[in-house]
Amino acid sequence: MEIATSFETAFLHRQTVMEGDIDFMGHVNNLVYLRWAAEMAERHWESVATPGMQAAGLWVVLRHEIDYLRELKLGEDVELRTWVDPVKGVRCPRHVDVRKAGSVKPSARVLTTWTFIDAETHRPKRLPPEMKTLFGM
């Protein structure tokens, strides 16, 4: 397992821009970037966490920030990378970099603040040490 703590070590997923991703202006809809960011967080979590860890709690969003830099169009291949910063209390900042495959410049940068909540109480809880290790903390 490679720890994703920067763009260079990020968890990577590739996909193609589909018709349902496109808005009335002919490029990827802003809401799609939010969906992609959430899907990347889920993919990354499922790839590193044990079933027991996954059953112990749920990740919920506290805040999204998106910088839209370059448009993506129908049929383009996209590379999405995600990594996390150290947890601050119960807040876990996660980055998602979205770019046309092979590009050196991002099309969008997403910073989402997540919190981990207890599966039973639905109250925020601090990440146990073994979960922090999964994220290189």
OpenMM code with the backbone's topology and positions (N, CA, C; nanometers):
from openmm import Vec3, app, unit

residues = "MET GLU ILE ALA THR SER PHE GLU THR ALA PHE LEU HIS ARG GLN THR VAL MET GLU GLY ASP ILE ASP PHE MET GLY HIS VAL ASN ASN LEU VAL TYR LEU ARG TRP ALA ALA GLU MET ALA GLU ARG HIS TRP GLU SER VAL ALA THR PRO GLY MET GLN ALA ALA GLY LEU TRP VAL VAL LEU ARG HIS GLU ILE ASP TYR LEU ARG GLU LEU LYS LEU GLY GLU ASP VAL GLU LEU ARG THR TRP VAL ASP PRO VAL LYS GLY VAL ARG CYS PRO ARG HIS VAL ASP VAL ARG LYS ALA GLY SER VAL LYS PRO SER ALA ARG VAL LEU THR THR TRP THR PHE ILE ASP ALA GLU THR HIS ARG PRO LYS ARG LEU PRO PRO GLU MET LYS THR LEU PHE GLY MET".split()
positions = [
    Vec3(0.0844, -0.1175, 0.0000),
    Vec3(0.0000, 0.0000, 0.0000),
    Vec3(0.0891, 0.1240, 0.0000),
    Vec3(0.0645, 0.2135, -0.0953),
    Vec3(0.1379, 0.3386, -0.1003),
    Vec3(0.0569, 0.4459, -0.0284),
    Vec3(0.1240, 0.5201, 0.0577),
    Vec3(0.0571, 0.6252, 0.1344),
    Vec3(0.0415, 0.7487, 0.0460),
    Vec3(-0.0797, 0.8012, 0.0342),
    Vec3(-0.1086, 0.9174, -0.0496),
    Vec3(-0.1052, 1.0444, 0.0343),
    Vec3(0.0089, 1.1153, 0.0285),
    Vec3(0.0236, 1.2368, 0.1087),
    Vec3(0.0588, 1.3600, 0.0251),
    Vec3(0.0685, 1.3429, -0.1072),
    Vec3(0.1014, 1.4547, -0.1958),
    Vec3(0.0579, 1.4185, -0.3368),
    Vec3(0.0658, 1.5147, -0.4271),
    Vec3(0.0319, 1.4869, -0.5666),
    Vec3(0.1163, 1.3725, -0.6210),
    Vec3(0.2430, 1.3711, -0.5867),
    Vec3(0.3353, 1.2700, -0.6376),
    Vec3(0.3028, 1.1289, -0.5882),
    Vec3(0.2459, 1.1175, -0.4692),
    Vec3(0.2139, 0.9856, -0.4131),
    Vec3(0.0631, 0.9587, -0.4102),
    Vec3(-0.0133, 1.0431, -0.4758),
    Vec3(-0.1591, 1.0390, -0.4688),
    Vec3(-0.2187, 0.9084, -0.5206),
    Vec3(-0.3345, 0.8763, -0.4663),
    Vec3(-0.4177, 0.7679, -0.5177),
    Vec3(-0.4714, 0.8141, -0.6536),
    Vec3(-0.4580, 0.7325, -0.7563),
    Vec3(-0.4909, 0.7716, -0.8935),
    Vec3(-0.6064, 0.6898, -0.9487),
    Vec3(-0.6954, 0.7580, -1.0202),
    Vec3(-0.8056, 0.6933, -1.0921),
    Vec3(-0.8184, 0.7623, -1.2279),
    Vec3(-0.8404, 0.6832, -1.3319),
    Vec3(-0.8596, 0.7382, -1.4665),
    Vec3(-1.0010, 0.7075, -1.5134),
    Vec3(-1.0579, 0.8021, -1.5860),
    Vec3(-1.1909, 0.7827, -1.6429),
    Vec3(-1.2057, 0.8736, -1.7644),
    Vec3(-1.3166, 0.8562, -1.8340),
    Vec3(-1.3466, 0.9357, -1.9524),
    Vec3(-1.4679, 1.0224, -1.9239),
    Vec3(-1.4653, 1.1469, -1.9715),
    Vec3(-1.5795, 1.2370, -1.9559),
    Vec3(-1.6956, 1.1814, -2.0382),
    Vec3(-1.8073, 1.1592, -1.9707),
    Vec3(-1.9254, 1.0998, -2.0332),
    Vec3(-2.0291, 1.2081, -2.0658),
    Vec3(-2.1265, 1.1715, -2.1472),
    Vec3(-2.2294, 1.2673, -2.1893),
    Vec3(-2.3025, 1.3295, -2.0701),
    Vec3(-2.3327, 1.2499, -1.9681),
    Vec3(-2.4040, 1.3011, -1.8514),
    Vec3(-2.3223, 1.3969, -1.7656),
    Vec3(-2.1921, 1.4083, -1.7927),
    Vec3(-2.1048, 1.4998, -1.7186),
    Vec3(-2.1068, 1.6409, -1.7761),
    Vec3(-2.1634, 1.6579, -1.8938),
    Vec3(-2.1539, 1.7820, -1.9699),
    Vec3(-2.2722, 1.8745, -1.9412),
    Vec3(-2.2429, 2.0041, -1.9308),
    Vec3(-2.3484, 2.1031, -1.9063),
    Vec3(-2.3880, 2.1736, -2.0361),
    Vec3(-2.4737, 2.2738, -2.0248),
    Vec3(-2.5265, 2.3451, -2.1410),
    Vec3(-2.4189, 2.4223, -2.2173),
    Vec3(-2.3019, 2.4422, -2.1573),
    Vec3(-2.1933, 2.5143, -2.2239),
    Vec3(-2.0973, 2.4200, -2.2968),
    Vec3(-2.1213, 2.2886, -2.2856),
    Vec3(-2.0403, 2.1930, -2.3585),
    Vec3(-1.9157, 2.1456, -2.2862),
    Vec3(-1.9078, 2.1720, -2.1563),
    Vec3(-1.7951, 2.1190, -2.0783),
    Vec3(-1.8460, 2.0595, -1.9482),
    Vec3(-1.7554, 1.9987, -1.8715),
    Vec3(-1.7954, 1.9300, -1.7483),
    Vec3(-1.8666, 2.0276, -1.6538),
    Vec3(-1.9821, 1.9866, -1.6076),
    Vec3(-2.0641, 2.0650, -1.5151),
    Vec3(-1.9942, 2.0784, -1.3800),
    Vec3(-2.0079, 2.1938, -1.3175),
    Vec3(-1.9452, 2.2182, -1.1872),
    Vec3(-1.9842, 2.1136, -1.0824),
    Vec3(-2.1088, 2.0705, -1.0834),
    Vec3(-2.1524, 1.9710, -0.9849),
    Vec3(-2.0836, 1.8367, -1.0055),
    Vec3(-2.0414, 1.8074, -1.1278),
    Vec3(-1.9725, 1.6822, -1.1559),
    Vec3(-1.8392, 1.6778, -1.0822),
    Vec3(-1.7707, 1.7927, -1.0722),
    Vec3(-1.6446, 1.7961, -0.9986),
    Vec3(-1.6670, 1.7586, -0.8515),
    Vec3(-1.7786, 1.8029, -0.7940),
    Vec3(-1.8115, 1.7640, -0.6561),
    Vec3(-1.8347, 1.6139, -0.6472),
    Vec3(-1.9096, 1.5601, -0.7431),
    Vec3(-1.9349, 1.4153, -0.7450),
    Vec3(-1.8038, 1.3390, -0.7577),
    Vec3(-1.7172, 1.3833, -0.8490),
    Vec3(-1.5896, 1.3154, -0.8672),
    Vec3(-1.5057, 1.3207, -0.7398),
    Vec3(-1.5060, 1.4335, -0.6714),
    Vec3(-1.4292, 1.4457, -0.5472),
    Vec3(-1.4812, 1.3474, -0.4423),
    Vec3(-1.6118, 1.3368, -0.4291),
    Vec3(-1.6705, 1.2430, -0.3328),
    Vec3(-1.6399, 1.0990, -0.3722),
    Vec3(-1.6502, 1.0676, -0.5003),
    Vec3(-1.6211, 0.9321, -0.5472),
    Vec3(-1.4739, 0.8965, -0.5260),
    Vec3(-1.3850, 0.9930, -0.5453),
    Vec3(-1.2421, 0.9667, -0.5242),
    Vec3(-1.2138, 0.9380, -0.3770),
    Vec3(-1.2759, 1.0135, -0.2887),
    Vec3(-1.2575, 0.9892, -0.1455),
    Vec3(-1.3041, 0.8480, -0.1104),
    Vec3(-1.4175, 0.8088, -0.1633),
    Vec3(-1.4721, 0.6750, -0.1367),
    Vec3(-1.3808, 0.5662, -0.1933),
    Vec3(-1.3360, 0.5840, -0.3178),
    Vec3(-1.2457, 0.4848, -0.3787),
    Vec3(-1.1178, 0.4692, -0.2969),
    Vec3(-1.0603, 0.5817, -0.2585),
    Vec3(-0.9352, 0.5776, -0.1821),
    Vec3(-0.9575, 0.5079, -0.0477),
    Vec3(-1.0600, 0.5481, 0.0243),
    Vec3(-1.0910, 0.4892, 0.1549),
    Vec3(-1.1106, 0.3384, 0.1419),
    Vec3(-1.1893, 0.2958, 0.0439),
    Vec3(-1.2154, 0.1530, 0.0262),
    Vec3(-1.0900, 0.0757, -0.0138),
    Vec3(-0.9939, 0.1424, -0.0764),
    Vec3(-0.8719, 0.0739, -0.1177),
    Vec3(-0.7723, 0.0554, -0.0043),
    Vec3(-0.7831, 0.1359, 0.1022),
    Vec3(-0.6844, 0.1273, 0.2107),
    Vec3(-0.7413, 0.0752, 0.3426),
    Vec3(-0.8702, 0.0935, 0.3672),
    Vec3(-0.9283, 0.0589, 0.4969),
    Vec3(-0.9778, -0.0854, 0.5002),
    Vec3(-0.9597, -0.1478, 0.6149),
    Vec3(-1.0113, -0.2829, 0.6334),
    Vec3(-1.1644, -0.2767, 0.6457),
    Vec3(-1.2327, -0.3899, 0.6257),
    Vec3(-1.3780, -0.3892, 0.6450),
    Vec3(-1.4178, -0.3434, 0.7859),
    Vec3(-1.3394, -0.3798, 0.8869),
    Vec3(-1.3696, -0.3363, 1.0231),
    Vec3(-1.3606, -0.1854, 1.0386),
    Vec3(-1.2597, -0.1263, 0.9775),
    Vec3(-1.2456, 0.0196, 0.9818),
    Vec3(-1.3629, 0.0864, 0.9112),
    Vec3(-1.4006, 0.0287, 0.7975),
    Vec3(-1.5114, 0.0864, 0.7219),
    Vec3(-1.6426, 0.0764, 0.7990),
    Vec3(-1.6597, -0.0306, 0.8752),
    Vec3(-1.7828, -0.0487, 0.9522),
    Vec3(-1.7880, 0.0405, 1.0765),
    Vec3(-1.6714, 0.0874, 1.1219),
    Vec3(-1.6641, 0.1653, 1.2460),
    Vec3(-1.7188, 0.3061, 1.2311),
    Vec3(-1.7219, 0.3575, 1.1097),
    Vec3(-1.7671, 0.4950, 1.0947),
    Vec3(-1.7916, 0.5336, 0.9512),
    Vec3(-1.8319, 0.6566, 0.9353),
    Vec3(-1.8669, 0.7114, 0.8051),
    Vec3(-1.7955, 0.8446, 0.7870),
    Vec3(-1.7622, 0.8764, 0.6647),
    Vec3(-1.7039, 1.0063, 0.6332),
    Vec3(-1.8144, 1.0995, 0.5843),
    Vec3(-1.8179, 1.2211, 0.6382),
    Vec3(-1.9136, 1.3212, 0.5918),
    Vec3(-1.8385, 1.4511, 0.5605),
    Vec3(-1.8923, 1.5255, 0.4662),
    Vec3(-1.8304, 1.6498, 0.4203),
    Vec3(-1.8699, 1.7657, 0.5103),
    Vec3(-1.7706, 1.8472, 0.5446),
    Vec3(-1.7953, 1.9715, 0.6163),
    Vec3(-1.7851, 2.0925, 0.5242),
    Vec3(-1.6969, 2.0826, 0.4219),
    Vec3(-1.6730, 2.1977, 0.3353),
    Vec3(-1.6083, 2.1529, 0.2047),
    Vec3(-1.6484, 2.2189, 0.0948),
    Vec3(-1.5856, 2.1995, -0.0365),
    Vec3(-1.5316, 2.3336, -0.0851),
    Vec3(-1.4129, 2.3321, -0.1437),
    Vec3(-1.3590, 2.4474, -0.2150),
    Vec3(-1.3098, 2.3962, -0.3494),
    Vec3(-1.3510, 2.4626, -0.4574),
    Vec3(-1.3096, 2.4183, -0.5908),
    Vec3(-1.2550, 2.5369, -0.6690),
    Vec3(-1.1385, 2.5151, -0.7279),
    Vec3(-1.0824, 2.6103, -0.8230),
    Vec3(-1.0988, 2.5487, -0.9608),
    Vec3(-1.1776, 2.6153, -1.0462),
    Vec3(-1.1983, 2.5699, -1.1840),
    Vec3(-1.0956, 2.6419, -1.2708),
    Vec3(-1.0091, 2.5663, -1.3370),
    Vec3(-0.8964, 2.6268, -1.4080),
    Vec3(-0.9008, 2.6084, -1.5595),
    Vec3(-0.9380, 2.4910, -1.6065),
    Vec3(-0.9430, 2.4601, -1.7494),
    Vec3(-1.0603, 2.3665, -1.7747),
    Vec3(-1.1283, 2.3881, -1.8859),
    Vec3(-1.2460, 2.3059, -1.9132),
    Vec3(-1.2072, 2.1666, -1.9607),
    Vec3(-1.2964, 2.0740, -1.9321),
    Vec3(-1.2866, 1.9369, -1.9820),
    Vec3(-1.4103, 1.9120, -2.0670),
    Vec3(-1.3920, 1.8385, -2.1771),
    Vec3(-1.5018, 1.8174, -2.2712),
    Vec3(-1.5317, 1.6688, -2.2908),
    Vec3(-1.6459, 1.6441, -2.3511),
    Vec3(-1.6946, 1.5096, -2.3774),
    Vec3(-1.5881, 1.4245, -2.4440),
    Vec3(-1.5690, 1.3039, -2.3906),
    Vec3(-1.4774, 1.2069, -2.4481),
    Vec3(-1.3332, 1.2196, -2.4052),
    Vec3(-1.2994, 1.3278, -2.3338),
    Vec3(-1.1607, 1.3432, -2.2908),
    Vec3(-1.1302, 1.2475, -2.1763),
    Vec3(-1.0093, 1.1939, -2.1778),
    Vec3(-0.9642, 1.1088, -2.0684),
    Vec3(-0.9130, 1.1978, -1.9567),
    Vec3(-0.9500, 1.1612, -1.8343),
    Vec3(-0.9213, 1.2428, -1.7169),
    Vec3(-0.8448, 1.1606, -1.6147),
    Vec3(-0.7490, 1.2244, -1.5494),
    Vec3(-0.6774, 1.1649, -1.4363),
    Vec3(-0.7188, 1.2400, -1.3104),
    Vec3(-0.7631, 1.1648, -1.2127),
    Vec3(-0.7994, 1.2215, -1.0831),
    Vec3(-0.7038, 1.1650, -0.9792),
    Vec3(-0.6489, 1.2525, -0.8966),
    Vec3(-0.5580, 1.2112, -0.7902),
    Vec3(-0.6104, 1.2674, -0.6595),
    Vec3(-0.5974, 1.1885, -0.5527),
    Vec3(-0.6388, 1.2365, -0.4215),
    Vec3(-0.5359, 1.2001, -0.3165),
    Vec3(-0.5238, 1.2883, -0.2172),
    Vec3(-0.4367, 1.2661, -0.1025),
    Vec3(-0.4912, 1.3484, 0.0136),
    Vec3(-0.4470, 1.3156, 0.1334),
    Vec3(-0.4968, 1.3841, 0.2524),
    Vec3(-0.3837, 1.4554, 0.3251),
    Vec3(-0.4220, 1.5631, 0.3933),
    Vec3(-0.3322, 1.6353, 0.4827),
    Vec3(-0.3542, 1.5820, 0.6239),
    Vec3(-0.2648, 1.6123, 0.7154),
    Vec3(-0.2864, 1.5684, 0.8541),
    Vec3(-0.4192, 1.6191, 0.9110),
    Vec3(-0.4810, 1.5339, 0.9914),
    Vec3(-0.6067, 1.5669, 1.0580),
    Vec3(-0.5831, 1.6795, 1.1577),
    Vec3(-0.6801, 1.7709, 1.1641),
    Vec3(-0.6782, 1.8797, 1.2628),
    Vec3(-0.8005, 1.8604, 1.3509),
    Vec3(-0.7818, 1.7998, 1.4679),
    Vec3(-0.8960, 1.7656, 1.5529),
    Vec3(-0.9753, 1.6560, 1.4865),
    Vec3(-1.1003, 1.6876, 1.4477),
    Vec3(-1.1823, 1.5899, 1.3769),
    Vec3(-1.1961, 1.6262, 1.2290),
    Vec3(-1.1205, 1.7248, 1.1843),
    Vec3(-1.1267, 1.7696, 1.0445),
    Vec3(-1.0129, 1.7080, 0.9638),
    Vec3(-1.0497, 1.6487, 0.8502),
    Vec3(-0.9520, 1.5836, 0.7640),
    Vec3(-0.9568, 1.6476, 0.6253),
    Vec3(-0.8560, 1.7282, 0.5904),
    Vec3(-0.8534, 1.7907, 0.4578),
    Vec3(-0.8087, 1.6910, 0.3507),
    Vec3(-0.8849, 1.6845, 0.2424),
    Vec3(-0.8542, 1.5947, 0.1304),
    Vec3(-0.8469, 1.6768, 0.0021),
    Vec3(-0.7405, 1.6541, -0.0730),
    Vec3(-0.7201, 1.7196, -0.2021),
    Vec3(-0.7612, 1.6253, -0.3137),
    Vec3(-0.8192, 1.6827, -0.4191),
    Vec3(-0.8445, 1.6091, -0.5426),
    Vec3(-0.7968, 1.6981, -0.6572),
    Vec3(-0.7061, 1.6436, -0.7370),
    Vec3(-0.6533, 1.7120, -0.8539),
    Vec3(-0.7167, 1.6467, -0.9761),
    Vec3(-0.7771, 1.7276, -1.0635),
    Vec3(-0.8446, 1.6780, -1.1822),
    Vec3(-0.7747, 1.7391, -1.3034),
    Vec3(-0.7309, 1.6541, -1.3954),
    Vec3(-0.6658, 1.7071, -1.5160),
    Vec3(-0.6863, 1.6148, -1.6340),
    Vec3(-0.6769, 1.6764, -1.7525),
    Vec3(-0.6807, 1.5986, -1.8760),
    Vec3(-0.5620, 1.5033, -1.8703),
    Vec3(-0.5830, 1.3789, -1.9107),
    Vec3(-0.4774, 1.2781, -1.9059),
    Vec3(-0.3522, 1.3298, -1.9763),
    Vec3(-0.2399, 1.3205, -1.9063),
    Vec3(-0.1120, 1.3619, -1.9610),
    Vec3(-0.0797, 1.5088, -1.9454),
    Vec3(-0.1741, 1.5887, -1.9002),
    Vec3(-0.1506, 1.7323, -1.8855),
    Vec3(-0.0652, 1.7612, -1.7623),
    Vec3(0.0165, 1.8635, -1.7709),
    Vec3(0.0952, 1.9051, -1.6544),
    Vec3(0.0196, 2.0094, -1.5723),
    Vec3(-0.0919, 2.0591, -1.6267),
    Vec3(-0.1706, 2.1613, -1.5570),
    Vec3(-0.3078, 2.1061, -1.5200),
    Vec3(-0.3530, 2.1344, -1.3981),
    Vec3(-0.4849, 2.0848, -1.3571),
    Vec3(-0.5987, 2.1587, -1.4258),
    Vec3(-0.7093, 2.0879, -1.4418),
    Vec3(-0.8335, 2.1487, -1.4888),
    Vec3(-0.9130, 2.2007, -1.3700),
    Vec3(-0.8973, 2.1335, -1.2570),
    Vec3(-0.9638, 2.1771, -1.1336),
    Vec3(-0.8857, 2.1235, -1.0145),
    Vec3(-0.8928, 2.1988, -0.9060),
    Vec3(-0.8366, 2.1552, -0.7780),
    Vec3(-0.9483, 2.1640, -0.6745),
    Vec3(-0.9671, 2.0548, -0.6022),
    Vec3(-1.0721, 2.0491, -0.5003),
    Vec3(-1.0066, 2.0259, -0.3650),
    Vec3(-1.0487, 2.1025, -0.2670),
    Vec3(-1.0086, 2.0794, -0.1283),
    Vec3(-1.1376, 2.0602, -0.0496),
    Vec3(-1.1542, 1.9407, 0.0038),
    Vec3(-1.2744, 1.9082, 0.0805),
    Vec3(-1.2335, 1.8748, 0.2228),
    Vec3(-1.3052, 1.9319, 0.3172),
    Vec3(-1.2830, 1.8987, 0.4575),
    Vec3(-1.3877, 1.7956, 0.4977),
    Vec3(-1.3374, 1.6819, 0.5433),
    Vec3(-1.4224, 1.5706, 0.5849),
    Vec3(-1.4098, 1.5534, 0.7362),
    Vec3(-1.5080, 1.4867, 0.7942),
    Vec3(-1.4963, 1.4412, 0.9319),
    Vec3(-1.5443, 1.2972, 0.9377),
    Vec3(-1.4835, 1.2215, 1.0273),
    Vec3(-1.5187, 1.0817, 1.0463),
    Vec3(-1.6176, 1.0753, 1.1611),
    Vec3(-1.7332, 1.0115, 1.1380),
    Vec3(-1.8338, 1.0024, 1.2434),
    Vec3(-1.8540, 0.8566, 1.2836),
    Vec3(-1.8881, 0.8371, 1.4089),
    Vec3(-1.9158, 0.7048, 1.4625),
    Vec3(-2.0380, 0.6469, 1.3918),
    Vec3(-2.0308, 0.5218, 1.3511),
    Vec3(-2.1394, 0.4574, 1.2770),
    Vec3(-2.2680, 0.4479, 1.3584),
    Vec3(-2.2566, 0.4358, 1.4902),
    Vec3(-2.3762, 0.4204, 1.5737),
    Vec3(-2.4322, 0.5545, 1.6206),
    Vec3(-2.3458, 0.6413, 1.6710),
    Vec3(-2.3928, 0.7671, 1.7304),
    Vec3(-2.4051, 0.8808, 1.6294),
    Vec3(-2.3389, 0.8663, 1.5157),
    Vec3(-2.3318, 0.9718, 1.4127),
    Vec3(-2.2694, 1.0995, 1.4660),
    Vec3(-2.1826, 1.0863, 1.5660),
    Vec3(-2.1096, 1.2003, 1.6214),
    Vec3(-1.9652, 1.1945, 1.5723),
    Vec3(-1.9066, 1.3105, 1.5453),
    Vec3(-1.7660, 1.3118, 1.5024),
    Vec3(-1.6761, 1.2439, 1.6047),
    Vec3(-1.5754, 1.1738, 1.5518),
    Vec3(-1.4790, 1.1118, 1.6411),
    Vec3(-1.3398, 1.1246, 1.5811),
    Vec3(-1.2421, 1.1296, 1.6686),
    Vec3(-1.1039, 1.1388, 1.6229),
    Vec3(-1.0628, 1.0084, 1.5574),
    Vec3(-0.9769, 1.0205, 1.4574),
    Vec3(-0.9291, 0.9001, 1.3900),
    Vec3(-0.8379, 0.8215, 1.4822),
    Vec3(-0.8602, 0.6913, 1.4949),
    Vec3(-0.7687, 0.6076, 1.5712),
    Vec3(-0.6321, 0.6033, 1.5009),
    Vec3(-0.5258, 0.5744, 1.5741),
    Vec3(-0.3905, 0.5723, 1.5167),
    Vec3(-0.3775, 0.4848, 1.3920),
    Vec3(-0.4434, 0.3677, 1.3909),
    Vec3(-0.4309, 0.2801, 1.2738),
    Vec3(-0.4921, 0.3419, 1.1483),
    Vec3(-0.5951, 0.4260, 1.1635),
    Vec3(-0.6532, 0.4942, 1.0491),
    Vec3(-0.5629, 0.6092, 1.0044),
    Vec3(-0.5035, 0.6787, 1.1005),
    Vec3(-0.4104, 0.7868, 1.0650),
    Vec3(-0.2925, 0.7291, 0.9853),
    Vec3(-0.2484, 0.6110, 1.0219),
    Vec3(-0.1375, 0.5481, 0.9512),
    Vec3(-0.1726, 0.5239, 0.8053),
    Vec3(-0.2968, 0.4891, 0.7769),
    Vec3(-0.3404, 0.4673, 0.6390),
    Vec3(-0.3189, 0.5899, 0.5511),
    Vec3(-0.3261, 0.7078, 0.6142),
    Vec3(-0.3152, 0.8346, 0.5422),
    Vec3(-0.1787, 0.9006, 0.5622),
    Vec3(-0.0833, 0.8257, 0.6172),
    Vec3(0.0517, 0.8789, 0.6312),
    Vec3(0.0675, 0.9823, 0.7397),
    Vec3(-0.0160, 0.9750, 0.8438),
    Vec3(-0.0095, 1.0737, 0.9530),
    Vec3(0.0627, 1.0160, 1.0731),
] * unit.nanometer
topology = app.Topology()
chain = topology.addChain("A")
for resn in residues:
    res = topology.addResidue(resn, chain)
    for name in ("N", "CA", "C"):
        topology.addAtom(name, app.Element.getBySymbol(name[0]), res)
